[in-house]
Amino acid sequence: MLDIRTFIFCNMVTSVFLGAALLFYKTHQKTYSGFDQWMAGSFLIAAGYLAMAVRGAAPLWASVLAANVCFAAVVLLRLDGSLRFIRGVTLPRAWYLVPAAMGMVNIYFTAVQDSGAMRNLLLSVVMSIAGCAIAWVCLAGAPARRHAVYRVTGGLHLVFVCVQMARAILWIRNPEYELFQATMVNIVYFTAVTLVDVGVALSFLMMNSQRLETELIASEEHLATTLAELRETMSEMKTLSGLLPICSYCRRIRTDDGSWQQLDLYVKQHTETDFSHGICPECIKTHLPDIAREMGQP
């Protein structure tokens, strides 16, 4: 049988790699609210595995406290990230006191009543409650279109809950189990948890990429609509440019076909300008002298 410490070490390395992959993605792509919590969760998983791996070299109570607090905080970070990403709300800060409270209770089951089964059961209950909440957020908040990734993410967390609780129940029924005992239950558990963690990290990446793609498509559609409106506006606009030949006496414009057209009609046909006719004071004197005298103009 394989050494369980080897499994734990491999899980730690995998978690570090997943966290680094999320960090690399963040530095090169746009990310949304909640992504930082997901990324921090991956690194925190590695810290929890490290605390487990040094058990024996470090005091038992310190290893138990660090590992349990880290693993409980991971699911809360994932829940917080999912709420931020999908619903735009944050997890109440009071929830982050749960890992600390659970860690204190686990100290009792370490220093006073040494029971690995009870420690594991308490951690499993906390992680399962948070895991079910994450699954519900992902499944209920999935968009109407392109919802497959959200459903996969929710399903993976439900699988995690089932694996976690199954191991806790088996451990309660068989108190002789040990954390580092190379049993099939432990091997299957650590293998399943690692596979779920990999799937969850990939799902988070795909959810962020999908939103980025959706935002890009919407921007392109808006740009295309704006350009179409601009082209339509430009096609409707009529402008005059260049040198216009105009008669020095009658002020008519010579058109391209050689005919002569009144200035107001020419401008009206070639621009969006319209004319409202009137008569200036000088023309009133010249062409309508009687009306000019009635108006009191000299």
Buried (B, 14 or more C-beta within 10 A) or exposed (E): EEEBBEBBBBBBEBBBBBBBBBBEBBEEEEBBBBBBBBBBBBBBBBBBBBBBBBBEEEEEBBBBBBBBBBBBBBBBBBBBBBBBBBEEEBBEEEBBEBBEEBBEEBBEBBEEEEBBBBBBBBBBBBBBEBBBBBBBBBBEBBEEEEBEBBBBBBBBBBBBBEBBBBBBEBBBEEEEBEBBEBBEBBBEBBBBBBBBBBBBBBBBBBBBBBBBEEEEEEEEEEEEEEEEEEEEEEEEEEEEEEEEEBEEEEEBBBBEEEEEBEBBEBBBEBEEEEEEEEEEEEEBBEEEEEEBEEEEEE
